[in-house]
Amino acid sequence: MYDYRYEPKRLIFMIDNKSFYASVESVALGLNPLKTKLVVMSTQKNTNGGLVLAASPMAKKKYGIKNVMRQRNLPTKEEAPDLIYVEPHMNLYIQKSMEIIEIFRKYVADEDLHVYSIDESILDMTNSYQLFGKDPFEVARKIQLDIRNQLGIYTTVGIGENPLLAKFALDIDAKKRATMIAFWHYVEVADTIWQISDLTDVWGINKRTAAHLERIGIHNMYELAHTDPVKLKNEFGIIGEQLFAMSWGVDRSLIRDKYIPQARSYGNSQVLPRDYLVQREIEIVIREIGEQVAARIRSRKLQTGLVSLWIGFSYKSSTGKKRSGFRKQQKISYTNDNKELVEELLALFRSNWHGEIVRNIGVDYGDLIPEQVSQLNLFVQPQQLEKRSKLDRTADQIRKKFGLKSAVKLSSLAPGGTAIERAGLVGGHNGGNSYE
């Protein structure tokens, strides 16, 4: 259905840091990441006793450990006496990720580098690979050795004539090879993509989409590629067209064409460390998150005209009921004032909460405009608004210089407050730089 002669042919490297968190921890202990049996285990209160963030390849192979497994499901000390448990060090992972990105910059210009996640990046090597070797495999090996020699971390490289083929090569093929390098071409689609029998093995197809495809008689990538694209579009809309193109290995995106979202927003959310039922405790966390996000938009000299609040109920409250939470938003006069924003959030909460047990809270500020003109509030004197603004910004500056714990409101010390405990966390987990 596609004539590959007219498809863009580039040289794309998709590079994954193998079992990244576990590898960083292994290197910190002076161990080989591929031979060590190690688990990175978060024990934060909101993990219900412990959660696996990462496991080394040998821990996965020997003990069947998977990411996001609960501590209660892991083998006992007697069953796995050689299994090493460590707490996460998120700041260390970020530091190592940035060092790896600096290595990538030796091989490509910034516009040809896309950081896909903390452990995965895309490099468009079309214009630069010949500077480093006679063929793509040699260059991929050089990059692997650079990272291995400098940081002790192993990497897997998928190479393709577009980003999609590189991703397929990485996920389906390279991780199984001794070299940890694989190259997928358009001309090999029938022997590569069409041989994938499990739809959920494909990046971009989740269990729900796979189930929908199976309901209409599509069970593998070969059948997807030989389905009428009109039928797929009728079933899935624009996603159907993307699924069909994916089954033929077609991807016309360019790394240099950076995506810039038309509408921006800033937000944050928390999984609470326990079930919250007391209204005051819930409102303390809403205020903490609301003020944290307000500080972010102030740092970017922005004001918001749209506040959104998301409340997720605990399993106990949602079982057998029509709603598992609520998400409400409210248009407001443009502001970045802590007091005004928190008042709007609390009003949304009080008008929609009916005593359910709360476990998740999220705040989002959208409809952002530059902070150029302050709108007058008929109910507050301009001098008072200016005083509040100076106070908010002073607190922002203190926290930026001395840390989030240096200036907190007294209510954060009350039962329910989470700001102080979370101040040292990164991504909800221990952020310590040192290995202890």
Secondary structure as UniProt FT lines:
FT   HELIX           4..6
FT   STRAND          12..17
FT   TURN            18..19
FT   HELIX           20..28
FT   TURN            29..30
FT   TURN            33..35
FT   STRAND          38..42
FT   HELIX           45..47
FT   TURN            48..49
FT   STRAND          51..55
FT   HELIX           57..63
FT   TURN            67..68
FT   HELIX           71..73
FT   TURN            77..79
FT   TURN            81..82
FT   STRAND          84..86
FT   HELIX           90..104
FT   TURN            105..107
FT   HELIX           110..112
FT   STRAND          113..117
FT   TURN            118..119
FT   STRAND          120..124
FT   TURN            126..128
FT   HELIX           129..131
FT   HELIX           136..151
FT   STRAND          155..160
FT   HELIX           163..168
FT   HELIX           169..173
FT   HELIX           174..176
FT   STRAND          181..184
FT   HELIX           186..191
FT   HELIX           193..195
FT   HELIX           199..201
FT   TURN            203..204
FT   HELIX           207..215
FT   TURN            216..217
FT   HELIX           221..225
FT   HELIX           229..236
FT   HELIX           238..247
FT   TURN            248..249
FT   TURN            255..256
FT   STRAND          266..276
FT   HELIX           279..299
FT   TURN            300..301
FT   STRAND          302..313
FT   HELIX           315..318
FT   TURN            319..320
FT   STRAND          325..335
FT   HELIX           338..352
FT   STRAND          358..370
FT   TURN            378..379
FT   HELIX           382..402
FT   HELIX           404..406
FT   HELIX           410..413
FT   TURN            415..416
FT   HELIX           419..422
FT   TURN            423..424
FT   STRAND          425..426
FT   TURN            427..428
FT   STRAND          429..430
//
